[in-house]
Amino acid sequence: MGRRKRETDLGEVRADLDHLTDLQRENPDKAERVARWLAGADEQVVERDGLPDLIFVGRLLAEAKSPSRLRSSIVVLRLFETSGGQYVCQHATHHNLDGSRYTAECLPDEAELVRHLADRHGVLGHLEKDLLQKAGLGHLPAVSERLH
């Protein structure tokens, strides 16, 4: 999905470029990482039932799907990182008979992300662990713990 520039975006783009130029002088390694990240960022639209869609600039970090073998429903988790460093986690359930349901949350940091993904007992399931591993967040303490 290509990002369409709106007039209001141009000022933000110029400010980002100015910041990147300053960062290049101060810390060339970090500037290179930021430039690579920005190159992969795009406008994302994340659907939610009963609420407005979440629209932000960011990138998809990972997607994890439940096994689909002879099941009446499939669960899909998608994890995005916003340009502001927050996370957006979408939970989609696709039922053969009832259609699809979508929820999504914006989470400020990795700790809140893990809390959001954990069940009511604070345990991450296999699908949630798979999502975090694919996103490169497998180093988080709650991800490396064994399931009970």
C-alpha positions as CSV (number, residue, x, y, z in Angstrom):
1,M,0.0,0.0,0.0
2,G,1.6,3.3,-1.1
3,R,1.4,6.3,1.1
4,R,-0.3,9.3,-0.4
5,K,1.2,12.6,0.7
6,R,-1.2,15.1,2.1
7,E,-0.3,18.8,2.4
8,T,-0.2,18.5,6.2
9,D,2.4,15.8,5.9
10,L,4.9,18.0,4.0
11,G,5.8,20.0,7.1
12,E,6.3,16.8,9.1
13,V,8.5,15.4,6.4
14,R,10.7,18.5,6.3
15,A,11.0,18.4,10.1
16,D,11.9,14.7,10.0
17,L,14.6,15.5,7.4
18,D,16.0,18.4,9.4
19,H,16.1,16.1,12.5
20,L,17.8,13.4,10.5
21,T,20.4,15.9,9.2
22,D,21.2,17.0,12.7
23,L,21.4,13.4,13.9
24,Q,23.8,12.6,11.0
25,R,26.2,15.2,12.4
26,E,25.9,14.1,16.0
27,N,25.6,10.3,15.7
28,P,26.1,8.9,12.2
29,D,25.4,5.3,13.2
30,K,22.1,6.1,14.8
31,A,21.2,8.3,11.8
32,E,21.8,5.4,9.5
33,R,19.5,3.1,11.6
34,V,16.8,5.8,11.7
35,A,17.0,6.3,7.9
36,R,16.7,2.5,7.3
37,W,13.6,2.4,9.6
38,L,12.0,5.4,7.9
39,A,12.5,3.8,4.5
40,G,10.3,0.8,5.7
41,A,7.6,3.0,7.3
42,D,4.3,3.6,5.6
43,E,0.8,4.8,6.4
44,Q,-0.9,1.9,8.2
45,V,-4.7,1.4,8.6
46,V,-5.6,-1.1,11.3
47,E,-9.2,-2.1,11.4
48,R,-11.2,-2.4,14.7
49,D,-14.8,-3.4,15.3
50,G,-17.0,-0.7,16.8
51,L,-14.2,1.8,17.0
52,P,-12.5,4.1,14.4
53,D,-9.6,2.4,12.5
54,L,-6.2,3.2,13.8
55,I,-4.2,5.2,11.2
56,F,-0.5,5.9,11.8
57,V,2.9,5.9,10.1
58,G,4.8,2.8,11.0
59,R,5.7,-0.7,9.8
60,L,4.4,-4.2,10.3
61,L,6.9,-6.1,12.5
62,A,5.3,-9.5,12.5
63,E,2.2,-11.6,11.9
64,A,1.4,-14.9,13.6
65,K,-1.5,-17.3,12.7
66,S,-3.1,-20.1,14.5
67,P,-2.9,-23.5,12.8
68,S,-5.9,-23.8,10.3
69,R,-6.1,-27.5,10.1
70,L,-9.9,-28.4,10.3
71,R,-10.7,-25.5,12.6
72,S,-13.8,-23.4,12.4
73,S,-11.9,-20.3,13.2
74,I,-8.4,-18.8,12.6
75,V,-6.7,-16.3,14.9
76,V,-4.3,-13.8,13.4
77,L,-2.1,-11.5,15.5
78,R,-0.3,-8.6,13.8
79,L,2.2,-6.3,15.5
80,F,3.2,-2.9,14.2
81,E,5.7,-0.3,15.4
82,T,4.7,3.3,15.0
83,S,7.1,6.1,13.9
84,G,6.8,7.4,17.5
85,G,8.1,4.1,19.0
86,Q,4.8,2.7,20.2
87,Y,3.3,-0.6,19.3
88,V,0.0,-1.5,17.8
89,C,-1.3,-5.0,18.2
90,Q,-4.3,-6.3,16.2
91,H,-6.2,-9.4,17.0
92,A,-8.3,-10.8,14.2
93,T,-10.6,-13.9,14.6
94,H,-12.0,-15.3,11.3
95,H,-14.9,-17.7,11.9
96,N,-16.3,-19.8,9.1
97,L,-19.9,-19.1,10.2
98,D,-19.8,-15.8,12.1
99,G,-17.4,-13.7,9.9
100,S,-14.4,-11.8,11.2
101,R,-13.9,-9.8,14.3
102,Y,-11.1,-7.2,14.8
103,T,-9.6,-5.6,17.9
104,A,-6.5,-3.4,18.2
105,E,-4.7,-1.6,20.9
106,C,-2.0,1.0,20.9
107,L,0.7,0.2,23.5
108,P,3.4,2.6,24.7
109,D,6.2,0.2,25.3
110,E,7.4,-3.4,25.3
111,A,6.3,-4.0,28.9
112,E,2.7,-3.0,28.1
113,L,2.8,-5.1,24.9
114,V,3.7,-8.2,26.9
115,R,1.0,-7.5,29.5
116,H,-1.5,-7.0,26.7
117,L,-0.6,-10.3,25.0
118,A,-0.6,-12.4,28.2
119,D,-3.6,-14.2,29.4
120,R,-5.4,-13.4,32.7
121,H,-2.8,-15.5,34.6
122,G,0.1,-13.5,33.0
123,V,1.2,-16.3,30.7
124,L,1.9,-16.0,27.1
125,G,0.5,-18.6,24.7
126,H,2.3,-20.2,21.8
127,L,0.8,-17.8,19.3
128,E,1.8,-14.7,21.3
129,K,5.3,-16.0,21.8
130,D,5.6,-16.7,18.1
131,L,4.5,-13.1,17.3
132,L,7.1,-11.6,19.6
133,Q,9.9,-13.9,18.4
134,K,9.1,-13.0,14.7
135,A,9.1,-9.3,15.7
136,G,12.6,-9.7,17.2
137,L,11.3,-9.2,20.8
138,G,12.0,-12.7,22.0
139,H,14.6,-11.4,24.4
140,L,11.9,-10.0,26.7
141,P,11.8,-11.9,30.0
142,A,8.2,-13.0,29.8
143,V,8.7,-14.4,26.3
144,S,11.5,-16.7,27.3
145,E,9.7,-18.2,30.3
146,R,8.3,-21.7,29.9
147,L,4.5,-22.2,29.8
148,H,3.0,-23.9,32.8
